[in-house]
Amino acid sequence: MIFTQFVADDLGCASYLVGDESAGVAAVVDPAFAIEQYLEEAERRGVRIVRTLETHTHADHVSGHGRLALEQAIPVSIHLAAEAEYPHDPLEDGAEIELGAVLLRCIHTPGHRPEHCCFAVVDRSRADDPWLVLTGDSLFVGDAARPDLAVEAREGAEGLFRSLHRLVELGDGVEVYPGHVAGSLCGKAMSSKASTTIGFERRFNPALAFDDVALFVAESAGISAPRPPNIERIVAINRGPFVGGQPDPLELPVPPDGAQVLDVRPVRAYADGHVPGALSVPVSSTKFATKAAFVLDAERPVVVAAATEDEAEQAIRGLRSVAVLDLAGYVLGGGSETLDLVSVEDLEGLLAEGAELIDVREKDERDTGYIAGSRNIPYRLLTLGEADLPHDRPLVTICETGPRAAIAASILATRGFDARAVYDDGVESWQAAGKPTVEFRRCGG
């Protein structure tokens, strides 16, 4: 048996190559849009990919099943409840996919989405019982999936409760390989570990601690985390006709009229000089693709501004993974517009002079401690809240340590505000310096 896990660190997504080396066949489960990694691994292992399996219609990244079908003639299987518009072989609960001596058994596990399935993997040369299970977006390491992205949260939670308990019945020794690790928006507190066991999760995973469905629903249906960006667009792409490989964007002398420019260089390079009107999301930052998708307009073409061709190519791969497909090209180097980066020491003076402080963290982060008088608008929602912001004084953005503050300041600057960003500093530095913060306290019942 061959088994290879692939993890896209930026999105926290995991995909798998499973097969029988002796029989020379394998399947890909939940492929990313960048399919080259699977083709290279299959060639290295001396196997032929004969099937793509989707645990569900993904909402946070573009699947590679279309590329595999169009470019490699590999058929796709997904549960019939997905209502997929592309050619596919519908899966049902209990269906089995044979790959030589390796068997993948479909377990219908609705909750995250109605069509969601897990795949128990049996190596029949070893035993007739499952060795491991690919849990997709159901059971994670230390967590369980969100139930609110496809159906009403309570309905999804009820289905997820039943599905999780069905997985537990596989037995404590079965290894668990999920569809996401830390970094994804599809769970709340998942671990960065790549795998676990049913037994470990049964003992320590809070989502498996509930024997009563009502208690589980009450706990898991109250979702406060942001929904993945472009969710409707990504689901429509993944459910619709196959999407093939995209042409390589070309280097441009200047961005064309009407395009939005995304500067993916480090923040300090952007601050020293960038193309007028460019947004800043460094490709080297964590969750680059997710952050970029939150701030870009999906209806307008995008031009990437980068320091090198390699940096541009890395950014383009990330953007495509979150359905930013209208890429007009890339430009290299900076420009004439600058952005002021300030420190916590500078901040006190700016506030004393009348600057407005915008805390761009999520609400649950802000509730742990915020600077008195600051206004909370998460960076991803700035375009919705800008109408209430003043144009007659500087706006200073702040987050925990700086990266999101710089993104937020670039958004405000493109909209004509006098924006500054607290960078390489933030609320953590403010607190460490002994400066006062306010903590949100809930009233007891």
Secondary structure, 3 states (H helix, E strand, C coil): CEEEEEEECCCCEEEEEEEECCCCEEEEECCECCCHHHHHHHHHHCCEEEEEECCCCCCCCCECHHHHHHHHCCCEEEEHHHCCCCCCEEECCCCEEEECCEEEEEEECCCCCCCCEEEEEEECCCCCCCCEEEEECCECCCCECCCCCCCCHHHHHHHHHHHHHHHHCCCCCCEEEECECCCCCCCCCCCCCCCEEHHHHHHHCHHHCCCCHHHHHHHHCCCCCCCCCCHHHHHHHHHCCCCCCCCCCCECCCCCCCCEEEECCCHHHHHHCECCCCEECCCCCCCHHHHHHHHCCCCCCEEEEECCHHHHHHHHHHHHHCCCCCEEEEEECCCCECCEEECHHHHHHHHHCCCEEEECCCHHHHCCCECCCCEECCHHHHHHHHHHCCCCCCEEEECCCCHHHHHHHHHHHHCCCCEEEECCCCHHHHHHCCCCCECCCCCCC
